[in-house]
Amino acid sequence: MAADVGIVIVYILVLVGMGLFGGRAVKGADDFAAADKKYGAPVIFASLAASYVGGGFSVGNAAEAFERGVGMTAALLGFGAVTVLVGKYVAPGVRRFAGVSSTGGIAAAAYGKGAGVLVGACGFLCCAGVVGAQMEGMGVTLHTLLGVSPTAGVLIGCGVVLIYSTVGGMGAVIAADMVQFFLLALGMPLLLFAALKRAGGIGAVLAATPPAFFDPVNGRSGAAFLSLFLTMALGEALVPPYTQRLLIGKDLRAASRGTVAAGLFSVPFFVITGLIGLAARALSVTDNAADAMPRLILTVLPVGVRGLVMAAMVSILLSAADGFLNGAAVSLVQDVIAPLCPSLSDKRRLLLLRAVNLLTGGAAVAAALLLPDVLGILTAAYACWSPLTVVPLAAALLGVRANDRTFFAAVFAGGAAALLWRALGSPLSVTGATVGTLANFLVFSLGARRCRKRRQELRLRAK
């Protein structure tokens, strides 16, 4: 076990070293946000894949499969489908926003300064919430794998991420993503292979699984499953760290191809982590669903390989946390503070970016220690994003023209519908975020249609 722990420690030290080394190239705010657009499709693919494969999409998926079956895995396919669609149809719209490096910048260019500030604020809240959820997952994971207390696990995980992301900015995050992608892409299939071998093959695992577990709706209503599917599909759509990957590609082709590849990669990855949960159940490695994946690692893998897969599991949590941490800092400083304080120098913006990075990490630690519900944190984070911003951002990138009044009317409708639905107790187990996103879409569509008719009338009068 000591050798395995040593592998994890070496991996953590490598990440810290990469951040400190990368920090030498960060001279200004644009360097911190990696706005120089130099990354090709393979880097976009690996970085984006490493970013979205967080605790909820891996450890959480395995836990859901362990406890309820394939429902979560099926719902997560919605995320992969939307990511492919974004890469195919939305990413090319980046050409309309030359020089922009954030979601707030897109909104400001399309709907005005106020819209950019609002999207920046929403992006900050969403990203900070996701970081908090990842940190709680880190505490549980390190507690199981290394035997440290959950509190110590949270502090270790957040400390590592804060060092390399605060010093090195987005450049260090992307460099770390390359290592993390390699580890998770290798480690999860290795774990599944070892688990299936121990259990007697895939047939034995499936035979030990209750028939109800193969029903995606198991324990849910049809409406509740559809809501879960849409939440997974849209909850993180176009969030700041993912959109940043679109904006930093060296050309449109790189951004589009990298995003499509990341979406396609998600399908086998989600299936693998779901099967890991079923294998953990078949082998009875634990009674606690949340511990299914880490307990399986400790049970079925030999020394050395176990250390590699332990590092892969740590990578899963760090890779999501670092991107969202950087996204939170960029959203607040570049999209909210800088537009409201236009005289802010580049040096001060860089200091603010690093300060916000640190403070957000501290807030994430507090959330992880004080709020025990990871899914609750993620749900709150998604509620700050998809009902308010996804539709207007997607429309801007697709070239749908609308004015600022349409934007704010859609945001108000989405937020009000989400809050009202939640106040009613989420009827039919449908989430407020789902209802809010639908309301936003309807109001924005009507407003965009009115704007188009108005433009047509003005052209006719001009003739």
C-alpha positions as CSV (number, residue, x, y, z in Angstrom):
1,M,0.0,0.0,0.0
2,A,2.9,2.3,0.7
3,A,4.1,2.0,-2.9
4,D,0.6,3.0,-4.1
5,V,0.4,6.0,-1.9
6,G,3.9,7.0,-3.1
7,I,2.6,7.0,-6.7
8,V,-0.3,9.3,-5.8
9,I,2.1,11.6,-3.9
10,V,4.5,11.7,-6.9
11,Y,1.6,12.5,-9.2
12,I,0.4,15.4,-6.9
13,L,4.0,16.8,-6.8
14,V,4.2,16.7,-10.6
15,L,1.0,18.7,-10.8
16,V,2.3,21.3,-8.4
17,G,5.6,21.5,-10.3
18,M,3.7,22.0,-13.6
19,G,1.8,24.9,-12.1
20,L,4.8,26.6,-10.7
21,F,6.7,26.2,-14.0
22,G,3.8,27.4,-16.0
23,G,3.3,30.4,-13.8
24,R,6.5,31.9,-15.3
25,A,4.7,32.5,-18.6
26,V,1.7,34.3,-17.0
27,K,2.5,38.0,-17.4
28,G,-1.1,39.4,-17.7
29,A,-4.8,38.7,-17.4
30,D,-5.0,37.3,-21.0
31,D,-2.2,34.8,-20.2
32,F,-4.1,33.7,-17.1
33,A,-7.2,33.1,-19.2
34,A,-5.2,31.5,-22.1
35,A,-6.6,33.9,-24.6
36,D,-3.8,33.5,-27.2
37,K,-5.8,30.8,-29.1
38,K,-2.9,28.4,-29.8
39,Y,-4.4,25.0,-29.0
40,G,-5.2,22.3,-31.6
41,A,-7.9,19.7,-31.7
42,P,-6.1,17.0,-29.7
43,V,-5.4,19.4,-26.8
44,I,-9.0,20.7,-26.9
45,F,-10.3,17.1,-26.9
46,A,-8.2,15.9,-24.0
47,S,-8.6,19.1,-21.9
48,L,-12.4,19.2,-22.4
49,A,-12.8,15.5,-21.7
50,A,-10.7,15.7,-18.5
51,S,-12.7,18.8,-17.4
52,Y,-16.2,17.2,-17.7
53,V,-15.2,13.8,-16.2
54,G,-15.7,15.0,-12.6
55,G,-16.8,13.2,-9.5
56,G,-20.5,13.3,-10.4
57,F,-19.9,11.9,-13.9
58,S,-17.6,9.1,-12.7
59,V,-17.7,8.2,-9.0
60,G,-21.3,9.4,-8.8
61,N,-22.3,7.4,-11.9
62,A,-20.7,4.3,-10.4
63,A,-22.5,4.9,-7.1
64,E,-25.9,5.3,-8.9
65,A,-25.3,2.1,-10.9
66,F,-24.4,0.3,-7.6
67,E,-27.5,1.5,-5.9
68,R,-30.2,1.8,-8.6
69,G,-28.8,0.5,-11.9
70,V,-28.3,2.0,-15.3
71,G,-30.6,5.0,-15.1
72,M,-27.8,7.6,-14.4
73,T,-25.6,6.1,-17.1
74,A,-28.5,6.4,-19.6
75,A,-29.2,10.0,-18.5
76,L,-25.5,11.0,-18.9
77,L,-25.7,10.0,-22.6
78,G,-27.6,13.3,-22.9
79,F,-24.5,15.2,-22.0
80,G,-22.5,13.4,-24.6
81,A,-25.1,14.1,-27.3
82,V,-25.3,17.8,-26.5
83,T,-21.5,18.0,-26.5
84,V,-21.3,16.5,-30.0
85,L,-24.1,18.9,-31.1
86,V,-22.2,21.9,-29.6
87,G,-19.0,20.9,-31.4
88,K,-20.8,20.3,-34.7
89,Y,-23.2,23.3,-34.9
90,V,-22.4,25.8,-32.1
91,A,-18.6,25.8,-32.1
92,P,-18.4,27.3,-35.6
93,G,-20.2,30.4,-34.3
94,V,-17.0,31.3,-32.4
95,R,-15.9,33.1,-35.5
96,R,-18.5,35.8,-34.7
97,F,-16.7,36.7,-31.5
98,A,-13.0,37.3,-32.4
99,G,-11.0,38.5,-29.5
100,V,-13.5,37.2,-26.9
101,S,-12.3,34.7,-24.3
102,S,-15.3,34.2,-22.0
103,T,-19.0,33.5,-21.8
104,G,-19.7,37.0,-20.5
105,G,-17.7,38.4,-23.5
106,I,-20.0,36.5,-25.9
107,A,-23.1,37.8,-24.1
108,A,-21.8,41.4,-24.0
109,A,-21.1,41.4,-27.7
110,A,-24.5,39.9,-28.6
111,Y,-26.8,41.6,-26.0
112,G,-24.9,44.5,-24.4
113,K,-22.7,45.2,-21.4
114,G,-25.4,44.4,-18.8
115,A,-26.0,40.9,-20.3
116,G,-22.3,40.2,-20.2
117,V,-22.1,41.2,-16.5
118,L,-25.1,39.0,-15.7
119,V,-23.7,36.0,-17.5
120,G,-20.4,36.5,-15.8
121,A,-22.1,36.5,-12.4
122,C,-24.1,33.4,-13.2
123,G,-20.9,31.7,-14.5
124,F,-19.1,32.5,-11.3
125,L,-21.8,31.0,-9.1
126,C,-22.2,27.9,-11.2
127,C,-18.4,27.3,-11.4
128,A,-17.9,27.9,-7.6
129,G,-20.7,25.4,-6.9
130,V,-19.2,22.7,-9.1
131,V,-15.8,23.2,-7.4
132,G,-17.4,22.7,-4.0
133,A,-19.0,19.5,-5.1
134,Q,-15.7,18.2,-6.5
135,M,-13.9,19.1,-3.3
136,E,-16.4,17.1,-1.2
137,G,-15.9,14.2,-3.5
138,M,-12.2,14.6,-3.1
139,G,-12.6,14.3,0.7
140,V,-14.5,11.1,0.5
141,T,-12.2,9.6,-2.1
142,L,-8.9,10.3,-0.3
143,H,-10.5,9.2,3.0
144,T,-11.2,5.8,1.4
145,L,-8.0,5.4,-0.6
146,L,-5.4,6.9,1.7
147,G,-7.0,6.6,5.1
148,V,-6.9,10.3,5.8
149,S,-9.9,12.1,7.4
150,P,-12.5,13.5,5.0
151,T,-11.6,17.0,6.2
152,A,-7.9,16.4,5.4
153,G,-8.8,15.0,2.0
154,V,-10.7,18.2,1.1
155,L,-7.8,20.4,2.3
156,I,-5.2,18.3,0.4
157,G,-7.3,18.2,-2.8
158,C,-8.1,21.9,-2.8
159,G,-4.6,22.9,-1.8
160,V,-3.1,21.1,-4.8
161,V,-5.6,22.6,-7.2
162,L,-5.2,26.1,-5.8
163,I,-1.4,26.0,-6.1
164,Y,-1.1,25.1,-9.8
165,S,-4.3,26.9,-11.0
166,T,-3.6,30.1,-9.2
167,V,0.0,30.4,-10.2
168,G,-0.2,29.0,-13.7
169,G,-3.7,30.0,-14.8
170,M,-5.5,28.3,-17.7
171,G,-2.2,27.3,-19.3
172,A,-1.3,25.2,-16.3
173,V,-4.8,23.8,-16.1
174,I,-4.6,22.6,-19.7
175,A,-1.1,21.1,-19.2
176,A,-2.4,19.3,-16.1
177,D,-5.5,18.1,-18.1
178,M,-3.2,16.4,-20.5
179,V,-1.7,14.2,-17.7
180,Q,-5.1,13.8,-16.1
181,F,-6.7,12.6,-19.3
182,F,-4.0,10.0,-19.9
183,L,-4.5,8.6,-16.4
184,L,-8.3,8.5,-16.4
185,A,-8.4,7.1,-19.9
186,L,-6.0,4.3,-18.9
187,G,-7.1,3.8,-15.3
188,M,-10.8,3.3,-15.6
189,P,-10.7,0.5,-18.2
190,L,-7.9,-1.2,-16.1
191,L,-10.2,-1.1,-13.1
192,L,-13.2,-2.5,-15.0
193,F,-11.0,-5.2,-16.6
194,A,-9.7,-6.3,-13.2
195,A,-13.2,-6.2,-11.6
196,L,-14.7,-8.3,-14.3
197,K,-11.9,-10.8,-14.1
198,R,-12.4,-11.1,-10.3
199,A,-16.2,-11.4,-10.7
200,G,-16.0,-14.2,-13.3
201,G,-16.7,-12.1,-16.4
202,I,-19.3,-9.7,-17.7
203,G,-21.9,-12.4,-17.7
204,A,-21.5,-13.1,-14.0
205,V,-21.8,-9.4,-13.2
206,L,-25.0,-9.1,-15.3
207,A,-26.4,-12.2,-13.7
208,A,-25.8,-10.8,-10.2
209,T,-27.6,-7.6,-11.1
210,P,-31.3,-7.4,-10.3
211,P,-33.5,-7.2,-13.5
212,A,-35.0,-3.9,-12.4
213,F,-31.5,-2.3,-12.5
214,F,-31.5,-2.6,-16.3
215,D,-34.6,-0.3,-16.5
216,P,-33.4,3.3,-16.9
217,V,-36.6,4.5,-15.2
218,N,-36.1,2.2,-12.2
219,G,-37.6,3.9,-9.1
220,R,-38.4,7.1,-11.0
221,S,-41.4,8.3,-13.0
222,G,-41.0,8.7,-16.7
223,A,-41.2,12.5,-16.3
224,A,-38.5,12.3,-13.6
225,F,-36.2,10.4,-15.8
226,L,-36.7,12.8,-18.7
227,S,-36.0,15.7,-16.3
228,L,-32.8,14.0,-15.2
229,F,-31.8,13.4,-18.8
230,L,-32.3,17.1,-19.7
231,T,-30.5,18.2,-16.5
232,M,-27.5,16.1,-17.4
233,A,-27.7,17.3,-21.0
234,L,-28.1,21.0,-20.3
235,G,-26.9,21.6,-16.8
236,E,-23.3,22.1,-17.8
237,A,-23.9,23.1,-21.5
238,L,-21.7,26.1,-22.5
239,V,-20.5,26.6,-18.9
240,P,-17.4,28.9,-18.7
241,P,-14.7,26.2,-18.7
242,Y,-16.2,24.4,-21.6
243,T,-16.8,27.5,-23.7
244,Q,-13.3,28.7,-22.9
245,R,-12.1,25.6,-24.7
246,L,-14.0,26.6,-27.8
247,L,-12.6,30.1,-27.6
248,I,-8.9,29.2,-27.2
249,G,-8.7,26.8,-30.2
250,K,-6.2,27.9,-32.8
251,D,-8.9,27.8,-35.4
252,L,-12.6,26.9,-35.8
253,R,-11.8,23.4,-37.1
254,A,-9.7,22.6,-34.0
255,A,-12.4,23.8,-31.6
256,S,-15.1,21.9,-33.4
257,R,-13.3,18.6,-33.9
258,G,-11.9,18.6,-30.4
259,T,-15.4,19.2,-28.9
260,V,-17.1,16.5,-31.0
261,A,-14.3,14.0,-30.1
262,A,-14.8,14.8,-26.4
263,G,-18.6,14.2,-26.7
264,L,-18.0,10.9,-28.4
265,F,-15.4,9.9,-25.8
266,S,-18.0,10.4,-23.0
267,V,-20.2,7.5,-24.2
268,P,-17.8,4.6,-23.6
269,F,-16.5,6.4,-20.5
270,F,-19.9,6.6,-18.9
271,V,-20.6,3.0,-19.8
272,I,-17.3,1.9,-18.2
273,T,-18.0,3.8,-15.0
274,G,-21.5,2.4,-14.8
275,L,-20.2,-1.1,-15.2
276,I,-17.7,-0.4,-12.5
277,G,-20.6,0.3,-10.1
278,L,-22.4,-2.9,-11.1
279,A,-19.2,-4.9,-10.7
280,A,-18.6,-3.4,-7.3
281,R,-22.2,-4.5,-6.3
282,A,-21.6,-8.0,-7.7
283,L,-18.4,-8.4,-5.7
284,S,-20.0,-6.9,-2.5
285,V,-17.0,-4.6,-1.9
286,T,-19.0,-2.2,0.3
287,D,-22.5,-1.4,1.6
288,N,-22.0,2.3,0.9
289,A,-22.7,3.2,-2.7
290,A,-20.6,6.4,-2.5
291,D,-17.6,4.2,-1.8
292,A,-18.2,1.7,-4.6
293,M,-15.4,2.8,-6.9
294,P,-12.6,3.5,-4.4
295,R,-13.4,0.3,-2.5
296,L,-13.3,-1.7,-5.7
297,I,-9.8,-0.2,-6.4
298,L,-8.5,-1.4,-3.1
299,T,-10.1,-4.8,-3.5
300,V,-9.3,-6.0,-7.0
301,L,-6.0,-4.4,-8.1
302,P,-2.4,-5.4,-7.3
303,V,0.2,-3.1,-5.9
304,G,1.5,-0.6,-8.4
305,V,-1.5,-0.9,-10.7
306,R,-3.6,0.1,-7.8
307,G,-1.4,3.2,-7.3
308,L,-1.8,4.1,-10.9
309,V,-5.6,3.8,-10.8
310,M,-5.7,5.6,-7.4
311,A,-3.9,8.5,-9.2
312,A,-6.4,8.2,-12.0
313,M,-9.3,8.6,-9.6
314,V,-7.7,11.6,-8.0
315,S,-7.2,13.0,-11.5
316,I,-10.9,12.7,-12.2
317,L,-11.7,15.0,-9.3
318,L,-8.8,17.5,-9.8
319,S,-9.4,17.8,-13.6
320,A,-12.9,19.1,-13.1
321,A,-12.1,21.3,-10.1
322,D,-9.2,23.1,-11.8
323,G,-11.1,24.1,-14.9
324,F,-14.2,25.3,-13.0
325,L,-12.0,27.1,-10.6
326,N,-10.3,29.0,-13.4
327,G,-13.8,29.6,-15.0
328,A,-15.1,31.1,-11.8
329,A,-12.2,33.5,-11.6
330,V,-12.4,34.5,-15.2
331,S,-16.2,35.0,-15.0
332,L,-16.1,37.2,-12.0
333,V,-13.0,39.4,-12.9
334,Q,-13.1,39.5,-16.8
335,D,-16.9,39.6,-17.1
336,V,-18.1,41.4,-14.0
337,I,-15.4,43.5,-12.4
338,A,-13.5,44.6,-15.5
339,P,-16.6,45.9,-17.4
340,L,-17.7,47.8,-14.3
341,C,-14.2,49.2,-13.7
342,P,-12.9,49.9,-17.2
343,S,-9.8,51.8,-15.9
344,L,-8.5,48.6,-14.2
345,S,-4.9,47.9,-15.3
346,D,-3.9,44.6,-16.7
347,K,-1.6,44.0,-13.7
348,R,-4.5,44.6,-11.3
349,R,-6.7,42.3,-13.3
350,L,-4.2,39.5,-13.0
351,L,-3.9,40.1,-9.2
352,L,-7.7,40.0,-9.0
353,L,-7.9,36.8,-11.0
354,R,-5.4,35.1,-8.7
355,A,-7.1,36.4,-5.6
356,V,-10.6,35.3,-6.7
357,N,-9.1,31.9,-7.6
358,L,-7.8,31.6,-4.0
359,L,-11.0,32.9,-2.4
360,T,-13.3,30.7,-4.5
361,G,-11.2,27.7,-3.5
362,G,-11.6,28.7,0.1
363,A,-15.3,29.0,-0.3
364,A,-15.4,25.6,-2.0
365,V,-13.7,24.0,1.0
366,A,-16.3,25.6,3.3
367,A,-19.1,24.3,1.2
368,A,-17.6,20.8,1.1
369,L,-17.2,20.7,4.8
370,L,-20.5,22.3,5.8
371,L,-22.9,20.9,3.1
372,P,-23.0,17.1,3.0
373,D,-25.0,16.7,-0.2
374,V,-22.8,16.7,-3.3
375,L,-25.8,16.3,-5.6
376,G,-27.5,19.2,-3.8
377,I,-24.5,21.4,-4.4
378,L,-24.5,20.4,-8.1
379,T,-28.2,21.0,-8.5
380,A,-27.8,24.5,-7.0
381,A,-24.9,25.2,-9.3
382,Y,-26.9,24.1,-12.4
383,A,-29.8,26.2,-11.3
384,C,-27.6,29.3,-11.5
385,W,-26.7,28.5,-15.1
386,S,-29.0,26.5,-17.5
387,P,-32.4,28.2,-16.7
388,L,-30.8,31.7,-17.2
389,T,-28.0,31.6,-19.8
390,V,-27.8,28.5,-22.0
391,V,-30.4,29.5,-24.5
392,P,-29.2,33.1,-25.1
393,L,-25.6,31.9,-25.4
394,A,-26.4,29.1,-27.8
395,A,-28.5,31.5,-29.8
396,A,-25.7,34.1,-30.1
397,L,-23.2,31.4,-31.2
398,L,-25.7,30.1,-33.7
399,G,-26.2,33.6,-35.2
400,V,-29.7,34.1,-33.9
401,R,-30.1,37.9,-33.4
402,A,-32.0,39.4,-30.5
403,N,-31.9,42.6,-28.5
404,D,-31.1,43.1,-24.8
405,R,-34.8,43.3,-23.8
406,T,-35.3,39.8,-25.2
407,F,-32.3,38.6,-23.3
408,F,-33.4,40.0,-20.0
409,A,-37.0,38.9,-20.5
410,A,-35.8,35.3,-21.1
411,V,-33.5,35.3,-18.1
412,F,-36.3,36.6,-15.9
413,A,-38.8,34.0,-17.2
414,G,-36.2,31.2,-16.7
415,G,-35.3,32.2,-13.2
416,A,-38.9,32.9,-12.1
417,A,-40.2,29.6,-13.5
418,A,-37.4,27.6,-11.9
419,L,-38.0,29.2,-8.5
420,L,-41.8,28.9,-8.7
421,W,-41.5,25.2,-9.7
422,R,-39.2,24.5,-6.8
423,A,-41.5,26.4,-4.4
424,L,-44.3,24.1,-5.6
425,G,-42.3,21.1,-4.5
426,S,-41.0,20.1,-8.0
427,P,-44.2,18.3,-9.2
428,L,-43.7,15.0,-11.0
429,S,-40.1,15.0,-9.7
430,V,-39.2,17.4,-12.5
431,T,-36.4,19.8,-11.5
432,G,-36.8,23.5,-11.5
433,A,-33.8,23.9,-13.8
434,T,-35.6,21.9,-16.5
435,V,-38.8,24.0,-16.3
436,G,-36.8,27.2,-16.1
437,T,-34.7,26.3,-19.2
438,L,-37.9,25.6,-21.1
439,A,-39.5,28.9,-20.1
440,N,-36.3,30.7,-21.1
441,F,-36.4,29.0,-24.5
442,L,-40.0,29.9,-25.1
443,V,-39.6,33.6,-24.2
444,F,-36.4,34.0,-26.0
445,S,-37.8,32.4,-29.2
446,L,-40.8,34.7,-29.1
447,G,-38.6,37.8,-28.6
448,A,-36.1,36.8,-31.3
449,R,-39.0,36.3,-33.7
450,R,-40.3,39.8,-32.9
451,C,-36.9,41.2,-33.5
452,R,-36.6,39.5,-36.8
453,K,-40.0,40.9,-37.9
454,R,-39.0,44.4,-36.8
455,R,-35.8,44.2,-38.8
456,Q,-37.8,43.1,-41.9
457,E,-40.2,46.0,-41.4
458,L,-37.4,48.5,-41.2
459,R,-35.8,47.1,-44.4
460,L,-39.1,47.5,-46.2
461,R,-39.5,51.1,-45.0
462,A,-36.0,51.9,-46.1
463,K,-36.8,50.7,-49.6
